[in-house]
Protein backbone atom coordinates (compact mmCIF):
# COMPACT_ATOMS: atom_id res chain seq x y z
CA UNK A 1 0.00 0.00 0.00
CA UNK A 2 1.28 3.46 -0.85
CA UNK A 3 0.44 6.82 0.76
CA UNK A 4 -0.55 9.75 -1.45
CA UNK A 5 -1.03 12.92 0.62
CA UNK A 6 -3.68 15.44 -0.39
CA UNK A 7 -3.19 19.14 -1.17
CA UNK A 8 -0.45 20.76 0.96
CA UNK A 9 0.35 17.73 3.11
CA UNK A 10 3.63 15.80 3.27
CA UNK A 11 4.50 12.27 4.38
CA UNK A 12 7.77 12.33 6.33
CA UNK A 13 9.93 9.60 7.83
CA UNK A 14 11.88 10.72 10.88
CA UNK A 15 15.66 10.48 10.63
CA UNK A 16 16.95 8.64 13.67
CA UNK A 17 20.11 9.93 15.30
CA UNK A 18 23.05 7.72 16.20
CA UNK A 19 23.37 6.13 19.64
CA UNK A 20 23.85 8.82 22.25
CA UNK A 21 26.17 8.67 25.29
CA UNK A 22 26.69 11.01 28.23
CA UNK A 23 30.18 12.41 28.90
CA UNK A 24 30.55 9.66 31.56
CA UNK A 25 29.93 6.93 28.98
CA UNK A 26 26.34 6.02 29.89
CA UNK A 27 24.28 5.02 26.85
CA UNK A 28 20.92 6.82 26.71
CA UNK A 29 18.17 4.37 25.69
CA UNK A 30 15.73 5.21 22.89
CA UNK A 31 12.84 5.40 25.36
CA UNK A 32 14.53 8.30 27.20
CA UNK A 33 15.38 10.33 24.10
CA UNK A 34 13.23 12.97 22.49
CA UNK A 35 11.92 12.15 19.04
CA UNK A 36 14.03 13.61 16.23
CA UNK A 37 12.77 16.80 14.64
CA UNK A 38 14.19 16.16 11.23
CA UNK A 39 13.05 13.82 8.55
CA UNK A 40 13.05 12.86 4.90
CA UNK A 41 10.05 13.69 2.73
CA UNK A 42 8.60 10.45 1.33
CA UNK A 43 5.64 11.91 -0.59
CA UNK A 44 4.05 15.33 -1.26
CA UNK A 45 0.55 16.45 -2.20
CA UNK A 46 -0.40 18.33 -5.37
CA UNK A 47 -0.20 21.78 -3.78
CA UNK A 48 -2.15 24.32 -1.77
CA UNK A 49 -5.55 25.37 -3.06
CA UNK A 50 -6.10 29.15 -2.84
CA UNK A 51 -9.46 30.85 -2.22
CA UNK A 52 -9.81 31.60 -5.93
CA UNK A 53 -9.40 27.89 -6.78
CA UNK A 54 -5.82 28.04 -8.11
CA UNK A 55 -3.40 25.30 -7.10
CA UNK A 56 0.01 26.53 -5.91
CA UNK A 57 2.77 23.86 -6.05
CA UNK A 58 4.67 23.05 -2.86
CA UNK A 59 8.18 24.29 -2.12
CA UNK A 60 9.14 20.98 -0.48
CA UNK A 61 9.92 18.06 -2.83
CA UNK A 62 10.16 14.31 -2.37
CA UNK A 63 13.61 13.39 -1.00
CA UNK A 64 14.17 16.72 0.81
CA UNK A 65 15.46 16.64 4.39
CA UNK A 66 13.44 18.97 6.57
CA UNK A 67 13.20 20.33 10.11
CA UNK A 68 9.81 20.48 11.80
CA UNK A 69 8.40 21.41 15.20
CA UNK A 70 8.40 19.01 18.12
CA UNK A 71 4.60 18.66 18.17
CA UNK A 72 3.94 19.03 14.42
CA UNK A 73 1.83 16.68 12.34
CA UNK A 74 0.08 13.40 12.98
CA UNK A 75 1.93 10.14 13.50
CA UNK A 76 0.79 7.03 11.63
CA UNK A 77 2.13 3.49 11.42
CA UNK A 78 1.97 1.64 8.12
CA UNK A 79 3.61 -1.64 7.10
CA UNK A 80 5.60 -1.63 10.36
CA UNK A 81 7.09 1.83 9.64
CA UNK A 82 6.30 5.07 11.47
CA UNK A 83 5.53 8.15 9.41
CA UNK A 84 4.44 11.69 10.09
CA UNK A 85 1.84 13.54 8.03
CA UNK A 86 2.14 17.31 8.24
CA UNK A 87 1.23 20.43 6.31
CA UNK A 88 3.86 22.37 4.41
CA UNK A 89 3.41 25.39 6.70
CA UNK A 90 4.57 23.21 9.66
CA UNK A 91 7.99 22.78 8.00
CA UNK A 92 10.55 25.05 9.67
CA UNK A 93 13.38 24.60 7.16
CA UNK A 94 14.75 22.51 4.31
CA UNK A 95 18.22 21.13 5.05
CA UNK A 96 20.58 21.65 2.11
CA UNK A 97 23.93 19.93 1.57
C-alpha positions as CSV (number, residue, x, y, z in Angstrom):
1,X,0.0,0.0,0.0
2,X,1.3,3.5,-0.9
3,X,0.4,6.8,0.8
4,X,-0.5,9.7,-1.4
5,X,-1.0,12.9,0.6
6,X,-3.7,15.4,-0.4
7,X,-3.2,19.1,-1.2
8,X,-0.5,20.8,1.0
9,X,0.3,17.7,3.1
10,X,3.6,15.8,3.3
11,X,4.5,12.3,4.4
12,X,7.8,12.3,6.3
13,X,9.9,9.6,7.8
14,X,11.9,10.7,10.9
15,X,15.7,10.5,10.6
16,X,16.9,8.6,13.7
17,X,20.1,9.9,15.3
18,X,23.1,7.7,16.2
19,X,23.4,6.1,19.6
20,X,23.9,8.8,22.2
21,X,26.2,8.7,25.3
22,X,26.7,11.0,28.2
23,X,30.2,12.4,28.9
24,X,30.5,9.7,31.6
25,X,29.9,6.9,29.0
26,X,26.3,6.0,29.9
27,X,24.3,5.0,26.9
28,X,20.9,6.8,26.7
29,X,18.2,4.4,25.7
30,X,15.7,5.2,22.9
31,X,12.8,5.4,25.4
32,X,14.5,8.3,27.2
33,X,15.4,10.3,24.1
34,X,13.2,13.0,22.5
35,X,11.9,12.1,19.0
36,X,14.0,13.6,16.2
37,X,12.8,16.8,14.6
38,X,14.2,16.2,11.2
39,X,13.1,13.8,8.5
40,X,13.0,12.9,4.9
41,X,10.1,13.7,2.7
42,X,8.6,10.5,1.3
43,X,5.6,11.9,-0.6
44,X,4.1,15.3,-1.3
45,X,0.6,16.4,-2.2
46,X,-0.4,18.3,-5.4
47,X,-0.2,21.8,-3.8
48,X,-2.1,24.3,-1.8
49,X,-5.6,25.4,-3.1
50,X,-6.1,29.1,-2.8
51,X,-9.5,30.9,-2.2
52,X,-9.8,31.6,-5.9
53,X,-9.4,27.9,-6.8
54,X,-5.8,28.0,-8.1
55,X,-3.4,25.3,-7.1
56,X,0.0,26.5,-5.9
57,X,2.8,23.9,-6.1
58,X,4.7,23.0,-2.9
59,X,8.2,24.3,-2.1
60,X,9.1,21.0,-0.5
61,X,9.9,18.1,-2.8
62,X,10.2,14.3,-2.4
63,X,13.6,13.4,-1.0
64,X,14.2,16.7,0.8
65,X,15.5,16.6,4.4
66,X,13.4,19.0,6.6
67,X,13.2,20.3,10.1
68,X,9.8,20.5,11.8
69,X,8.4,21.4,15.2
70,X,8.4,19.0,18.1
71,X,4.6,18.7,18.2
72,X,3.9,19.0,14.4
73,X,1.8,16.7,12.3
74,X,0.1,13.4,13.0
75,X,1.9,10.1,13.5
76,X,0.8,7.0,11.6
77,X,2.1,3.5,11.4
78,X,2.0,1.6,8.1
79,X,3.6,-1.6,7.1
80,X,5.6,-1.6,10.4
81,X,7.1,1.8,9.6
82,X,6.3,5.1,11.5
83,X,5.5,8.2,9.4
84,X,4.4,11.7,10.1
85,X,1.8,13.5,8.0
86,X,2.1,17.3,8.2
87,X,1.2,20.4,6.3
88,X,3.9,22.4,4.4
89,X,3.4,25.4,6.7
90,X,4.6,23.2,9.7
91,X,8.0,22.8,8.0
92,X,10.5,25.1,9.7
93,X,13.4,24.6,7.2
94,X,14.7,22.5,4.3
95,X,18.2,21.1,5.0
96,X,20.6,21.6,2.1
97,X,23.9,19.9,1.6
